[in-house]
Amino acid sequence: MTAHLAPDAKEATVGELAARSGVAPSALRFYEREGLITSRRTPGNQRRYSRDTLRRVAFIRTSQRLGIPLATIREVLGLLPEDRTPTREDWARISECWRTDLDERIRTLQRLRDNLTDCIGCGCLSLAKCALTNPWDELGEHGPGPRRLLEEKVPGADGGDTDATEAGAGGPAEAAEPPEAVS
């Protein structure tokens, strides 16, 4: 049975909000402590949430699933009006705050998807070199971390730049002579 808020209810208890949002009451209290949502207290010190809190909780949960930090979520939620229920236009305005970040996350995920098989699919798991996609750790010269995922352009085997999306199997199929080994 799906939990519903009464159509004429202006407020919800923590239990009602938890049931309707699918978020545990402890998480709702945490969100409140973190300044992501607010409630008022009854004379008996019980929490009461306005109806629009349900939309805020959905926004928080979706944002978290995208990997957006709570501090960033709090900052953006702070742009919503506090004196009235946010409108569709208010939500559209704050969603624009993350468009650039989300576009970059999408590009990063696409590079990960397109290059993951090449990075670990061979099973060698070499951190220093991979004869197929990173012979002699050429990418290590560009800094620490997964360079194919962090950079739009990555160096090709010939020393030129290659689009990260083209670099999946972009290394040479056969390894040339390695540089002099250092013992």
Secondary structure as a PSIPRED ss2 file (coil, helix, strand):
# PSIPRED VFORMAT (PSIPRED V4.0)

   1 M C   1.000  0.000  0.000
   2 T C   1.000  0.000  0.000
   3 A C   1.000  0.000  0.000
   4 H C   1.000  0.000  0.000
   5 L C   1.000  0.000  0.000
   6 A C   1.000  0.000  0.000
   7 P C   1.000  0.000  0.000
   8 D C   1.000  0.000  0.000
   9 A C   1.000  0.000  0.000
  10 K C   1.000  0.000  0.000
  11 E E   0.000  0.000  1.000
  12 A E   0.000  0.000  1.000
  13 T C   1.000  0.000  0.000
  14 V H   0.000  1.000  0.000
  15 G H   0.000  1.000  0.000
  16 E H   0.000  1.000  0.000
  17 L H   0.000  1.000  0.000
  18 A H   0.000  1.000  0.000
  19 A H   0.000  1.000  0.000
  20 R H   0.000  1.000  0.000
  21 S H   0.000  1.000  0.000
  22 G C   1.000  0.000  0.000
  23 V C   1.000  0.000  0.000
  24 A C   1.000  0.000  0.000
  25 P H   0.000  1.000  0.000
  26 S H   0.000  1.000  0.000
  27 A H   0.000  1.000  0.000
  28 L H   0.000  1.000  0.000
  29 R H   0.000  1.000  0.000
  30 F H   0.000  1.000  0.000
  31 Y H   0.000  1.000  0.000
  32 E H   0.000  1.000  0.000
  33 R H   0.000  1.000  0.000
  34 E C   1.000  0.000  0.000
  35 G C   1.000  0.000  0.000
  36 L C   1.000  0.000  0.000
  37 I C   1.000  0.000  0.000
  38 T C   1.000  0.000  0.000
  39 S C   1.000  0.000  0.000
  40 R E   0.000  0.000  1.000
  41 R E   0.000  0.000  1.000
  42 T C   1.000  0.000  0.000
  43 P C   1.000  0.000  0.000
  44 G C   1.000  0.000  0.000
  45 N C   1.000  0.000  0.000
  46 Q C   1.000  0.000  0.000
  47 R E   0.000  0.000  1.000
  48 R E   0.000  0.000  1.000
  49 Y E   0.000  0.000  1.000
  50 S E   0.000  0.000  1.000
  51 R C   1.000  0.000  0.000
  52 D C   1.000  0.000  0.000
  53 T H   0.000  1.000  0.000
  54 L H   0.000  1.000  0.000
  55 R H   0.000  1.000  0.000
  56 R H   0.000  1.000  0.000
  57 V H   0.000  1.000  0.000
  58 A H   0.000  1.000  0.000
  59 F H   0.000  1.000  0.000
  60 I H   0.000  1.000  0.000
  61 R H   0.000  1.000  0.000
  62 T H   0.000  1.000  0.000
  63 S H   0.000  1.000  0.000
  64 Q H   0.000  1.000  0.000
  65 R H   0.000  1.000  0.000
  66 L C   1.000  0.000  0.000
  67 G C   1.000  0.000  0.000
  68 I C   1.000  0.000  0.000
  69 P C   1.000  0.000  0.000
  70 L H   0.000  1.000  0.000
  71 A H   0.000  1.000  0.000
  72 T H   0.000  1.000  0.000
  73 I H   0.000  1.000  0.000
  74 R H   0.000  1.000  0.000
  75 E H   0.000  1.000  0.000
  76 V H   0.000  1.000  0.000
  77 L H   0.000  1.000  0.000
  78 G C   1.000  0.000  0.000
  79 L C   1.000  0.000  0.000
  80 L C   1.000  0.000  0.000
  81 P C   1.000  0.000  0.000
  82 E C   1.000  0.000  0.000
  83 D C   1.000  0.000  0.000
  84 R C   1.000  0.000  0.000
  85 T C   1.000  0.000  0.000
  86 P C   1.000  0.000  0.000
  87 T C   1.000  0.000  0.000
  88 R H   0.000  1.000  0.000
  89 E H   0.000  1.000  0.000
  90 D H   0.000  1.000  0.000
  91 W H   0.000  1.000  0.000
  92 A H   0.000  1.000  0.000
  93 R H   0.000  1.000  0.000
  94 I H   0.000  1.000  0.000
  95 S H   0.000  1.000  0.000
  96 E H   0.000  1.000  0.000
  97 C H   0.000  1.000  0.000
  98 W H   0.000  1.000  0.000
  99 R H   0.000  1.000  0.000
 100 T H   0.000  1.000  0.000
 101 D H   0.000  1.000  0.000
 102 L H   0.000  1.000  0.000
 103 D H   0.000  1.000  0.000
 104 E H   0.000  1.000  0.000
 105 R H   0.000  1.000  0.000
 106 I H   0.000  1.000  0.000
 107 R H   0.000  1.000  0.000
 108 T H   0.000  1.000  0.000
 109 L H   0.000  1.000  0.000
 110 Q H   0.000  1.000  0.000
 111 R H   0.000  1.000  0.000
 112 L H   0.000  1.000  0.000
 113 R H   0.000  1.000  0.000
 114 D H   0.000  1.000  0.000
 115 N H   0.000  1.000  0.000
 116 L H   0.000  1.000  0.000
 117 T H   0.000  1.000  0.000
 118 D H   0.000  1.000  0.000
 119 C H   0.000  1.000  0.000
 120 I H   0.000  1.000  0.000
 121 G C   1.000  0.000  0.000
 122 C C   1.000  0.000  0.000
 123 G C   1.000  0.000  0.000
 124 C C   1.000  0.000  0.000
 125 L C   1.000  0.000  0.000
 126 S C   1.000  0.000  0.000
 127 L C   1.000  0.000  0.000
 128 A C   1.000  0.000  0.000
 129 K C   1.000  0.000  0.000
 130 C E   0.000  0.000  1.000
 131 A C   1.000  0.000  0.000
 132 L C   1.000  0.000  0.000
 133 T C   1.000  0.000  0.000
 134 N E   0.000  0.000  1.000
 135 P H   0.000  1.000  0.000
 136 W H   0.000  1.000  0.000
 137 D H   0.000  1.000  0.000
 138 E H   0.000  1.000  0.000
 139 L H   0.000  1.000  0.000
 140 G H   0.000  1.000  0.000
 141 E H   0.000  1.000  0.000
 142 H H   0.000  1.000  0.000
 143 G C   1.000  0.000  0.000
 144 P C   1.000  0.000  0.000
 145 G C   1.000  0.000  0.000
 146 P C   1.000  0.000  0.000
 147 R H   0.000  1.000  0.000
 148 R H   0.000  1.000  0.000
 149 L H   0.000  1.000  0.000
 150 L H   0.000  1.000  0.000
 151 E C   1.000  0.000  0.000
 152 E C   1.000  0.000  0.000
 153 K E   0.000  0.000  1.000
 154 V E   0.000  0.000  1.000
 155 P E   0.000  0.000  1.000
 156 G C   1.000  0.000  0.000
 157 A C   1.000  0.000  0.000
 158 D C   1.000  0.000  0.000
 159 G C   1.000  0.000  0.000
 160 G C   1.000  0.000  0.000
 161 D E   0.000  0.000  1.000
 162 T E   0.000  0.000  1.000
 163 D E   0.000  0.000  1.000
 164 A C   1.000  0.000  0.000
 165 T C   1.000  0.000  0.000
 166 E C   1.000  0.000  0.000
 167 A C   1.000  0.000  0.000
 168 G C   1.000  0.000  0.000
 169 A C   1.000  0.000  0.000
 170 G C   1.000  0.000  0.000
 171 G C   1.000  0.000  0.000
 172 P C   1.000  0.000  0.000
 173 A C   1.000  0.000  0.000
 174 E C   1.000  0.000  0.000
 175 A C   1.000  0.000  0.000
 176 A C   1.000  0.000  0.000
 177 E C   1.000  0.000  0.000
 178 P C   1.000  0.000  0.000
 179 P C   1.000  0.000  0.000
 180 E C   1.000  0.000  0.000
 181 A C   1.000  0.000  0.000
 182 V C   1.000  0.000  0.000
 183 S C   1.000  0.000  0.000
